[in-house]
């Protein structure tokens, strides 16, 4: 995570550093990325870089966070399904997921970055970034599970927090599988339909 002093930099300098970091991480992955190349691209000294970030992990985690925020900004609000029946509820979930995945294919740098992150987040800083991303989705998940339970689309014989944990675990597996295997849009639709059906079977009564 960027130190507070980073935000006191002029916006153009902040963006230049983040753009250089995004290009480096997307081009080489976290393991192959070079902090020295990022420093050279921005014209900062190594001391200045550590003045703004604790190190490579923190810079990477901050770039991931910003790319996720940008993805959701471009996708627009993700509404809680307001369907009146289970079929409509799960169709709305599928449409939302499809929209996000299509958007990701249209921003290839984000897709490459997320693929690297989801398949290799082994360090404490990167695991923390994953936990933060999950926490950001919790309000929507809680409202969605409640809405699904009201219309019989989601089971009520298990605690809601357990159902949310199942959804998060399956969702991460689904995201990783789809991101590391790029699909044509027609194939993507078929794959997402099958995956949402699998989640439906797990969460329905």
C-alpha positions as CSV (number, residue, x, y, z in Angstrom):
1,X,0.0,0.0,0.0
2,X,1.3,3.4,-0.9
3,X,2.5,5.5,2.0
4,X,0.5,8.7,2.7
5,X,3.4,10.8,1.4
6,X,2.9,9.3,-2.1
7,X,-0.5,11.1,-2.3
8,X,1.3,14.4,-1.8
9,X,3.1,14.0,-5.1
10,X,1.7,15.8,-8.1
11,X,-0.9,13.7,-9.8
12,X,1.1,13.5,-13.0
13,X,4.1,12.0,-11.0
14,X,1.9,9.5,-9.2
15,X,0.4,8.4,-12.5
16,X,3.8,8.1,-14.2
17,X,5.0,5.8,-11.4
18,X,1.9,3.7,-11.4
19,X,1.9,3.4,-15.2
20,X,5.5,2.2,-15.2
21,X,4.7,-0.3,-12.5
22,X,1.7,-1.6,-14.3
23,X,3.6,-2.1,-17.5
24,X,6.5,-3.9,-15.7
25,X,4.2,-6.2,-13.7
26,X,1.9,-7.0,-16.6
27,X,4.9,-7.6,-18.9
28,X,7.0,-9.8,-16.5
29,X,4.7,-10.9,-13.7
30,X,5.5,-10.2,-10.0
31,X,8.4,-12.7,-9.9
32,X,10.2,-11.4,-13.1
33,X,9.4,-7.7,-12.5
34,X,12.4,-5.5,-11.7
35,X,12.0,-2.6,-9.3
36,X,15.1,-1.1,-10.8
37,X,13.5,-1.0,-14.2
38,X,10.4,0.8,-12.7
39,X,12.8,3.3,-11.0
40,X,14.7,3.9,-14.3
41,X,11.4,4.4,-16.2
42,X,10.2,7.0,-13.7
43,X,13.5,8.8,-13.1
44,X,13.2,8.3,-9.4
45,X,16.1,7.3,-7.2
46,X,15.8,4.0,-5.3
47,X,15.7,6.0,-2.1
48,X,12.7,8.0,-3.4
49,X,10.9,4.8,-4.4
50,X,11.2,3.4,-0.8
51,X,10.0,6.8,0.5
52,X,6.7,6.1,-1.2
53,X,6.4,2.3,-1.0
54,X,7.8,-0.2,1.4
55,X,9.1,-2.3,-1.5
56,X,8.1,-4.3,-4.6
57,X,5.3,-6.2,-2.8
58,X,3.6,-3.1,-1.6
59,X,3.9,-1.4,-5.0
60,X,2.4,-4.6,-6.7
61,X,-0.4,-4.8,-4.2
62,X,-1.3,-1.1,-4.8
63,X,-1.3,-1.6,-8.6
64,X,-3.6,-4.6,-8.2
65,X,-6.0,-2.6,-6.0
66,X,-6.1,0.3,-8.4
67,X,-6.7,-2.0,-11.4
68,X,-9.6,-3.7,-9.6
69,X,-11.1,-0.3,-8.7
70,X,-10.8,0.8,-12.3
71,X,-12.4,-2.4,-13.5
72,X,-15.4,-1.9,-11.3
73,X,-15.6,1.8,-12.2
74,X,-15.8,0.9,-15.9
75,X,-18.4,-1.8,-15.3
76,X,-20.6,0.5,-13.4
77,X,-22.6,-0.4,-10.2
78,X,-23.1,-4.1,-9.6
79,X,-26.8,-4.3,-8.6
80,X,-28.2,-6.9,-6.2
81,X,-30.5,-9.1,-8.2
82,X,-34.2,-8.1,-7.8
83,X,-35.7,-11.1,-9.6
84,X,-38.9,-12.5,-8.4
85,X,-38.0,-16.2,-8.9
86,X,-34.9,-18.4,-8.8
87,X,-34.5,-18.6,-12.6
88,X,-34.4,-14.8,-12.9
89,X,-32.1,-14.5,-9.9
90,X,-29.4,-16.8,-11.3
91,X,-29.8,-15.4,-14.8
92,X,-29.0,-11.9,-13.3
93,X,-25.9,-13.3,-11.5
94,X,-24.7,-14.9,-14.8
95,X,-25.2,-11.7,-16.8
96,X,-23.3,-9.7,-14.2
97,X,-20.4,-12.1,-14.2
98,X,-20.3,-12.2,-18.0
99,X,-20.2,-8.4,-18.1
100,X,-17.2,-8.3,-15.8
101,X,-15.3,-11.0,-17.6
102,X,-15.9,-9.4,-21.0
103,X,-14.7,-6.1,-19.7
104,X,-11.5,-7.8,-18.5
105,X,-10.8,-9.2,-21.9
106,X,-11.1,-5.7,-23.2
107,X,-8.4,-4.5,-20.8
108,X,-5.7,-7.2,-21.4
109,X,-3.1,-5.6,-19.0
110,X,-5.6,-6.0,-16.2
111,X,-6.3,-9.6,-17.2
112,X,-2.6,-10.5,-17.3
113,X,-2.0,-8.8,-13.9
114,X,-4.9,-10.6,-12.2
115,X,-3.8,-13.9,-13.7
116,X,-0.4,-13.5,-12.2
117,X,-1.8,-12.4,-8.8
118,X,-4.4,-15.1,-8.5
119,X,-2.0,-17.9,-9.3
120,X,1.0,-16.7,-7.3
121,X,-0.1,-14.6,-4.3
122,X,2.1,-16.3,-1.8
123,X,3.6,-13.4,0.2
124,X,1.9,-11.8,3.2
125,X,1.4,-8.5,1.4
126,X,-0.2,-10.2,-1.6
127,X,-2.4,-12.4,0.6
128,X,-3.5,-9.2,2.4
129,X,-4.4,-7.6,-1.0
130,X,-6.6,-10.7,-1.7
131,X,-8.3,-10.5,1.6
132,X,-9.0,-6.8,1.1
133,X,-10.5,-7.5,-2.3
134,X,-12.8,-10.1,-0.7
135,X,-13.8,-7.8,2.1
136,X,-14.8,-5.1,-0.5
137,X,-17.3,-7.6,-2.0
138,X,-18.9,-8.7,1.3
139,X,-21.7,-6.1,1.5
140,X,-22.9,-7.0,-2.0
141,X,-22.6,-10.8,-1.2
142,X,-24.5,-10.4,2.0
143,X,-27.3,-8.5,0.3
144,X,-27.3,-10.9,-2.7
145,X,-27.5,-14.0,-0.5
146,X,-30.4,-12.5,1.5
147,X,-32.3,-11.6,-1.7
148,X,-31.8,-15.1,-3.0
149,X,-33.0,-16.6,0.2
150,X,-36.2,-14.5,0.1
151,X,-37.3,-15.9,-3.2
152,X,-36.0,-19.5,-2.7
153,X,-33.0,-19.2,-5.0
154,X,-30.5,-19.9,-2.2
155,X,-30.8,-22.4,0.6
156,X,-31.7,-21.3,4.1
157,X,-30.7,-24.5,6.0
158,X,-27.1,-23.3,6.4
159,X,-25.8,-20.0,8.0
160,X,-25.4,-17.1,5.6
161,X,-21.8,-16.5,6.5
162,X,-21.0,-20.2,5.5
163,X,-22.8,-19.8,2.2
164,X,-20.8,-16.6,1.6
165,X,-17.6,-18.4,2.3
166,X,-18.5,-21.1,-0.2
167,X,-19.4,-18.4,-2.8
168,X,-16.1,-16.6,-2.2
169,X,-14.1,-19.9,-2.5
170,X,-15.9,-21.0,-5.7
171,X,-15.7,-17.5,-7.1
172,X,-11.9,-17.3,-6.7
173,X,-11.5,-20.7,-8.3
174,X,-13.8,-19.6,-11.2
175,X,-12.0,-16.3,-11.7
176,X,-8.6,-18.1,-11.8
177,X,-9.7,-20.7,-14.2
178,X,-11.3,-18.3,-16.6
179,X,-8.5,-15.8,-16.4
180,X,-5.7,-18.3,-17.1
181,X,-7.6,-19.8,-20.0
182,X,-8.5,-17.0,-22.3
183,X,-11.8,-17.8,-24.2
184,X,-13.4,-16.5,-27.3
185,X,-16.6,-14.6,-26.3
186,X,-18.9,-17.4,-27.5
187,X,-16.9,-20.0,-25.5
188,X,-16.7,-17.6,-22.5
189,X,-20.5,-17.5,-22.4
190,X,-20.7,-21.3,-22.4
191,X,-18.0,-21.6,-19.7
192,X,-19.6,-19.0,-17.5
193,X,-23.1,-20.6,-17.8
194,X,-21.6,-23.9,-16.7
195,X,-19.7,-22.3,-13.7
196,X,-22.7,-20.4,-12.5
197,X,-24.8,-23.5,-12.8
198,X,-22.3,-25.3,-10.6
199,X,-22.5,-22.5,-8.0
200,X,-26.2,-22.6,-8.2
201,X,-26.2,-26.3,-7.4
202,X,-24.0,-25.7,-4.4
203,X,-26.0,-22.8,-2.9
204,X,-29.6,-23.9,-3.8
205,X,-31.7,-26.1,-1.6
